[in-house]
Amino acid sequence: MENETLIVPPQVVSPAPLFKPKSPPKLLYLLGGLAVILVSITLAVIFFGSSKSTTSTTPVSTTSTEITIDPTWPKYSNPANFFEITISPKWTEIKRSPLITNVAIFNLEGNGILEINAEKTTLTLDEYLTQADTTNKDLIKSKGSSQIKIGTYDGYERAESWPTTGLQVTTSYVKVSDMLYTFTLIPPSGKNAVVNDTVIREYHSSLSSFRLTDTTKLGIDLKDYASKKIEGLSFKSFSLKYPQSWVVTEKVGDKSLDVSIYRNNYEITISQKAIGGAVCLFSDSPAFEGSSGDLRSKQFSEFNTTSGAVLRRYFNANAGDKSTMFFCQRQDDGPYFETPLSIGGLVYYVPAKYDADIIKEMDDIVKSITVIQ
């Protein structure tokens, strides 16, 4: 049978849900994320005055019903920050100085304000939010969060309070490569929270329409990772490049190495440990006798790494809401593909309904692999 002779995939080290940096640079946040807070609070003071509203209202829920996009709604494009969204025809953009290109502000027909902020950052989304809660705890207090989709990307939506103004706001965050996009729903004058169901639905509809218009300038500044040589194993050490929106974790054990490169529900694992090898028999492989995996019915994608290794990636199986994709590497002196690779076992763990664009990002990371020794 097809899967009986395949090797067992390497063990996965599940990343922590929130990655907390050891000592995040305060200056970086002050130059970036703090600008979002200052602009927002300034807007709140301008529109709602310096006195706190005494109206008792309930903040918007971070969960929403089924979201639909009205095809008749106009589109708002922001070429400077590479994105586009649809907006309600009742909304009007508040004009600002042409020198301010990273912020867009909309009046929601007197029912609130929507502020969109875009900025470059080397922090991951989890790092950014962790630092925001730590550094600006007197300005912003998070009152709960949930994962949401912003366009096709995974993001967070949080109920936040601004103690200095007495306002309850809803803020949604998404990180795409090195760009962080923040959407803040601010209450109207005389209210301390947005409670209009129509405005809340329109807000989520706009978020669901978010899309990038130019990806050529994203993630230009890639991060580098280099593994250490594990003594006692024949696997080679390696380096690779990955976008700033991905996180790398490394676990070194007694004659073992587990590397995880992940973003949200997508993960690349590279594992080095004492395991046996096998030949991968694809549809174009010559006949072979010995330890092998019968993959002749599998479709595959083939590409070269920076070091010149020829790899084939194939879909292995679904397991609940997760799918796995395995890799084999062509022999240096023969016609066959083998697993594990010269750098160890390589596996993708992705959602059962995965995004092809994110798979391409993962392939680009793998293509950047360079053998060190």
Secondary structure, DSSP 8 states (H G I E B T S, - for coil): -TTTTS----------SS---SS--HHHHHHTHHHHHHHHHHHHHHHH-SS----------S--------TTS-EEEEGGGTEEEE--TT-EE----TT--SEEEEE-TTS-EEEEEEEE-SS-HHHHHHHHHHHTTTT-EEEEEEEEEETTEEEEEEEEEETTTTEEEEEEEEEETTEEEEEEEE--TT-SS---HHHHHHHHHHHHT-EES--TTTT-S-EEEE----TT-----EEEEE-TTSEEEEEEETTEEEEEEEETTEEEEEEESS---EEEE-TT-----SSEEE-TT--EEEEE-TT--EEEEEEEEEETTEEEEEEEEE-SSSS-EEESBTTBEEEEEEESS--HHHHHHHHHHHHT-EE--
